[in-house]
Amino acid sequence: MSSTVDAQVVQPYAQALMSVARSKDMTEQVGEDVRSLISLLQSSEQLRDFLANPFVKAEDKKNVIGQVVSDNPYLRNFMMLLVDRRRILLLEAICQEYLALLRQLNQTVLAEVISAVQLTEAQQQAVREKVKSMTNAHEVELDTKIERDLIGGVIIKVGSQVIDASLRGQLRRLSLRLGTGT
C-alpha cells in the first residue's frame, strides 16, 4: 500500500477512536493506553508479525488482543474491529495518528529531541520552555533519542523547524566558514 492510501485509511480510524474517547471523556486514558500499545508493538517484533500475518485466524488475533489490551474495553473493541476489517496491520499508524489528534485537541506540540546523552529532567524542562516560547503551544511532548555522534548538545525538531545546538553541528558550521574563507 502506498503512503497516501495508508493515510486515507488511517485517518478515519484514528478519528473514530478519538470520537469514542471524547464521547466517554477518556481521551487522555486512551492516549496513555495507545502510547503503551505503540511501545509494545515497537519492542515486540513477534507481536507485530503475529498481528500482520494474514494466515493467522482472526479469532487467534482477537484472543491475543484480549490479553494485551484487557484494561480498556473501548480500545480492545476498536482493535477487534480492525481485525474484522483486516486493518490490524495499520494499528501502529492509527495509534500514531490518534496521538497527533490528541496533541491537536490539547494544543500540544511534539518536539523530537536528539542528544548525545540522556537529558536530565531539568534539561528536558528547559527544552519544553524553549519550544513553548517558539510555538506558543500550551504543552510540549518530548520524543527523546540518543545519538552518540553528536558529541554534545541537542538537536530539536518541531514540525519543519530544526534547531541544531549540537557540538557536531557547531563544528560543521565552523568548518563551512573556514572552508569559504569568511
N, C-alpha and C positions, 0 to 999 in steps of 0.2 A: 504494500500500500504506500502511496506517496504521502508526503507530509501534509499536503493540503486536504487530502481525503481524510487523513487521521484527524486533522483539526476540525473538519466538518462533522466528524463522528464524536470526537472527544468533547467538544464544547457543549453540545446539548445534554450529554450525560452529566457533565460536571454541573451544568446549570440546574438540571433536575435534582441532583443530590443537594445542591445549595437550597433549592426551593423547599425540599423536605426538611432540611436542617433549620431553615428560617421559620417554617410553619410550626416546628416543635420547639423553637427557641433554643436550639442546640448547635448553632454554627461553630462555636469555639470547641465544644466537646467533639463534634465530628472532625473539626480541624486537627485536634490532637490525635484522634484515632487514625486519621488519614496520614499524619506525619509518621506515626508508629508503623503503619502499614507500608509506607514508602521505604522506611528504614529496613523493615523486614524483607521486602522484595529486593532491595539493593544488596542486602547481606546474604541472601539465600538464593543462589543460582538454582538449586534443586526445586525450590518452591516456584520460582519463575518458570522454569522448564515444565514443571508439572501442570501449572495452570494454562500455559500456552500450547501444550501438546493436544493436537486435535484427536488423537486416538484414545485419550483418557475419557472415560464416560463422564457425562455431566453430573451424575449422582455422586461419583467419587470426588469430583471437584467441589461439589456442594458440601460433602462431608468434611473435607479439609477446611473449607471456608468457615463452616460452623465451629470448628475447633479453634481456628486462628482468630476469628472476629466474634467471640462469644458475648462480649460485653455490650456491644452496640447493635440492637436489633435493626435499626434503620440502615446502617452501613452493611450489615450482614445480608439483609434482604436486597439491598442495592447490588451487592456482588452476586447474589443468586440470579438476579435479573440479567446481569452481564453474562453469566454462564449460559442462561437460557437463550440470550440473543447472540451468542457466540462472539462477544466483545470483551471477554475477560482478558485477552492478551493486551488490551489497551488500558488495563487497570491503572498502571503507574502513571501514564499520561493523563488519565482522567483525574487521578488524585492530585497531580501537579496543577492541573487547571483549576480544580476546586480550591487549592491553596491560593492561587492567583486571584480567584473571585473573592475569597475571604479577605485577602490583603486589600483589595479594592473596596470592599464593604467597610473595612475598618480604617481606611485611609492610611494604610501601612505600605511602606516600600521595602523591597527586598534588595539588600546590598550584599554582593559577593565580595568577601574579604580574603585575599590571599596573602599569607605571611610566611616568613622563614621559620618561625617558631609559634607555638600555641600562644595566643593572646591572653593576657590576664583579664579579669572581669573589669578592672579599671580602664584598660586599653580598649576593650570592647565597648564600654560605655562612652569613651571619648570618640570612637568611630561613629557610634549611634548619634551622638550630638552633632558631629560634623555633617553627617548625612541629613539629619533633620534640618539643619540650617541651610543646606544646599537645596533641599527639595520641598521644604515646608510641610513635610508629612507629619502626621500625629505620632506615628510609631515607626520603628525601623526593625526589620527582621534581618538578622545576620546569617549568612551562609558562609562559614569559615572553612578554608582549605589551607593546608600546609604545603609549601613548595620550597624545599631546602636551597635551591639555587638562587633564590632572591638575595641571599646573604644576610639582609636585614631590611627593616621597614615593611611597608604594606602596599598592596595594590587594591584599590576599592573600585568596584564596578557597580554602578546604579543605572539600570537601563542602558542607554548608549554612552553614558558618561564614564570615563575611566580616569581615576586619579592614581598616578604611579609615583608613590613616595618610597619606592624600594631602593636599596643601595645599588642593585643591578641596573635599574632604570637611570639613576643618577650617573653611574659610571658610563652608561651608553650615551646619555646626553652630553657628558663631558667629552667623550671620545669623538662624537659628531662635531662638537665645537672646535676641538683641536684639529680634527681632520680637515675642516673647511677653512682654517686659518682665522677664524673670528675670535 
